[in-house]
Amino acid sequence: MRLYPSTLYLNVDSGEKDRMGNTIYTPVKLVEGKARLANWTVQEMNLLDRKLTESTQKVLTDFRFDLANQADYIAIDSKTDKLKIKNVTQVGRWVVLYVERWRT
């Protein structure tokens, strides 16, 4: 399986607020590693809600679980935008990230 250079990012409070009074966060590089986007299997698509498989994608990584669990975003191969991490699970030797990614 081919893995690509990836970076986990953590949102850090910049100490500033926007005009509406919301906190402004700055993404900070947490750690670099390797990852790849993974497709949903037919069994997963049958078990899970269509809305979930439309808006979410799996990412297989070699990051440590505790670091992946802290991260807010992942960028894969510097060609993708930062993908928002929704959930993190450990499956054998892999850490699987479920990221928000809308297909167009």
N, C-alpha and C positions, 0 to 999 in steps of 0.2 A: 504494500500500500504506500502510495506516495504522499508524504506530508510536506507542507509548505511553511516557510518562515512566517510566524505569527506573533502578534503582540497583544497582551492584555492591558487594558486601561482602567484606571480607577478615577471616578469623579471626586475632585477635592473642592471644598468650599473656597472660593476666591476671596471671600470677605466683602464682596460687593453685592449690591442689589440692583435690579432693573427698575424701570419706571413704575412697575406695578407692585414693587416691594418683594419680588421673588428673589431668592438666593441664586447667584450666578455660580455655576460649577465649571471647573477647568479640568479636562481630561489629562491625567498624568500617567506616563508609562509605568506599568507595574512590573512586568517581566516579559521576556521573549522566549519563544519556544517554537513548537511545530504543531500544525493542525491541518485539517481538511474538511470541507463541506461534505456531508453525507446525505444520501437520498433516503426518503421514507420507503420502507418495504411495503409490499401489498398487504401483509398481515397488519402492520401498524396503521395503514390507511383505513383498513376495515374496522379496526378497534377504536381508533381515535376520531374525534369530530372533524368534519371537513374544514371548519373554520380554523382549527388548530394546524392542520397540515398545509393549509393555504398560506398562513401568516407566519409559520415557524419552520425553521430548518435546523437539522442536527449538525453539530460540529464535533468531530473526533479530535482529541488533543492529547498531548503528552505532558501537559501542565500538571503540577501538583494540585490535588483537590482543594486544599485550603487556600491556595493562591487564586485558583479559578473561582472559588466561592466568594472571594472578596471583590473580584473584578466586576465592572459595569459594562464594559465593551470589549470586543475583540476585533482586530483587523488581521485579515489573512493575506499573506503574500503582497502586502502593500498595494494591491490592485482593487481590493474591496473597500467600501466605506466601512466605518466602524459599525459593527453589528451589535445591537443591544442584547445583553444576556438576560434571559428570562428565568432559566433554571439550570442547575448543575447536578449531574449524577456521576457516580463512579460505576463503571461496568468493566469488571476484570482489571486489566492494566490500563484501560483507557478512561479518561474523563470526558464525558459527553456534555456538551453545552447545547442548550436549546435556545436559539437566537431568533429575534424578530426579524423576519425578512419577507416582505411582500413580493409576490411574483407579479410581473406586469406582462 
